[in-house]
Amino acid sequence: MSDNRRIETQAVQGNYRPKAAEPRTAPIHQSTTFKYDSAEHMAQLFDLDCADPMYTRLGNPTTSVFEEKIALMEGGVAALATSSGQAASTLSILNICQAGQHIVTASTLYGGTFSLFSNTFPKLGIEVTFVDPDASIDEIKKAFKENTRCLFAETIGNPGLNILDFDKFSTISQDMAVPLIIDNTLASPHLCRPIEHGANIVIHSATKYIDGHGTSVGGVIVDSGNFNWNKEKYPELCSPDPSYHGLVYTEKFGNLAYIVKARAQLMRDLGTTPAPQNSFLFNHGLTTLHLRMERHSDNALALANHLENHPAVSWVNYPGLKSHPSFKLTKKYLDYGASGVLTFGIKGGRTAGMAFMEACRLIAMVVHVGDARSCVLHPASTTHRQLSEEQQKKSGVSPDLIRLSIGIEHIEDIIADVDQALEDSQKS
Ligand SMILES: Cc1ncc(COP(=O)(O)O)c(C=O)c1O
């Protein structure tokens, strides 16, 4: 997709250009199916000779508006929207990897992705090797095997908040001749466009900053179109597909092959489709993404600076702070700020952490990040409570850790709420 307009303009308008008397806002096509007049037109749809909508599991005009906009913003050639971020990670890999094959991933991952890779993928016969993203190029390369099919990582690790060294990871993926798949959820395309830094495929949980208002669960996969698929490693893209009359995706669709295959084959068979209503809300969310991301980042940085000097706080983890180990990478790869999520250690450990979460008034106790409204969580007593203290430690969760997703409210009100909750937490 090519468009020279700036990302802010793409966020607002994307590719949607209504004709006279058509709605200014891309409407919700709340329809399962689409009507045709000729058998020949129908046959063209089934032969993938025509991209018109046929059945909402495979594509929908409202969803297409969202897909085209996010592809433009990420600098990709095409996108496929999914029913959740989990579905986006799953399909992005299943599209090029099957039983008996292997992937390499940075270990600093969102918990759901970690669980997908460590529990479900092995059950499907896909082996996963986790690598320390701080390890050297040579050490990471040692994890690769002859049957490795991709390298996976997050731009901003959730919840560790380490920033990916894109130069290192893209060098490795190029040397090992596999695509680099990046989960760009916490950064969003406004702060970071991974394709410009060597990524081949980008995924998102659209549930977070893309939606931005806590209304819908969804995901999306964007392809750069710049990976050179070859027959030896990726026969599923470069050899005849028996489930499509022997069609060869790379021959028929060129650099759109990866997304066409994911839609025509995996979406057809697995059905992890977004509802048109949710695509409408994601498209709306993108319209203000650039404004929100800058405010999220400014607010989070101001609060992180405040917390660094607070007597009830033992440590602060925010990649926008000069004291953060990733600060150089933040400056190199993130524009406009380091997003809205930060973690800190509260004095008084688990008891104080639970008391803090309960004492917040403006900031809501919810299992969510990326919302316009500020969110708080004490993982040790909530998301990670089933794990032993030892297991919690291994997953980077200490008893004193508080996670905040800072919203776009006025910073003085956020700081006032945090201060009163910190005071309350220290009473017991
Ligand atoms: C970085 C990241 N990737 C993927 C996901 C999964 O997304 P979803 O909840 O939309 O399935 C999440 C959810 O929090 C996330 O934070």
Ligand as a Chemical Component Dictionary entry (heavy atoms), coordinates in Angstrom:
data_LIG
# 
_chem_comp.id                   LIG 
_chem_comp.type                 NON-POLYMER 
_chem_comp.pdbx_formal_charge   0 
_chem_comp.three_letter_code    LIG 
# 
loop_
_chem_comp_atom.comp_id 
_chem_comp_atom.atom_id 
_chem_comp_atom.alt_atom_id 
_chem_comp_atom.type_symbol 
_chem_comp_atom.charge 
_chem_comp_atom.model_Cartn_x 
_chem_comp_atom.model_Cartn_y 
_chem_comp_atom.model_Cartn_z 
_chem_comp_atom.pdbx_ordinal 
LIG C1 C1 C 0 1.470  -7.509  24.076 1  
LIG C2 C2 C 0 0.180  -8.281  23.954 2  
LIG N1 N1 N 0 0.030  -9.139  22.931 3  
LIG C3 C3 C 0 -1.115 -9.863  22.793 4  
LIG C4 C4 C 0 -2.135 -9.766  23.709 5  
LIG C5 C5 C 0 -3.358 -10.615 23.547 6  
LIG O1 O1 O 0 -4.412 -9.816  23.095 7  
LIG P1 P1 P 0 -5.963 -10.131 23.308 8  
LIG O2 O2 O 0 -6.265 -9.973  24.754 9  
LIG O3 O3 O 0 -6.620 -9.120  22.418 10 
LIG O4 O4 O 0 -6.199 -11.530 22.826 11 
LIG C6 C6 C 0 -2.021 -8.875  24.790 12 
LIG C7 C7 C 0 -3.097 -8.751  25.778 13 
LIG O5 O5 O 0 -2.956 -8.102  26.805 14 
LIG C8 C8 C 0 -0.814 -8.111  24.920 15 
LIG O6 O6 O 0 -0.637 -7.251  25.927 16 
# 
loop_
_chem_comp_bond.comp_id 
_chem_comp_bond.atom_id_1 
_chem_comp_bond.atom_id_2 
_chem_comp_bond.value_order 
_chem_comp_bond.pdbx_ordinal 
LIG C1 C2 SING 1  
LIG C2 N1 SING 2  
LIG C2 C8 DOUB 3  
LIG N1 C3 DOUB 4  
LIG C3 C4 SING 5  
LIG C4 C5 SING 6  
LIG C4 C6 DOUB 7  
LIG C5 O1 SING 8  
LIG O1 P1 SING 9  
LIG P1 O2 DOUB 10 
LIG P1 O3 SING 11 
LIG P1 O4 SING 12 
LIG C6 C7 SING 13 
LIG C6 C8 SING 14 
LIG C7 O5 DOUB 15 
LIG C8 O6 SING 16 
# 
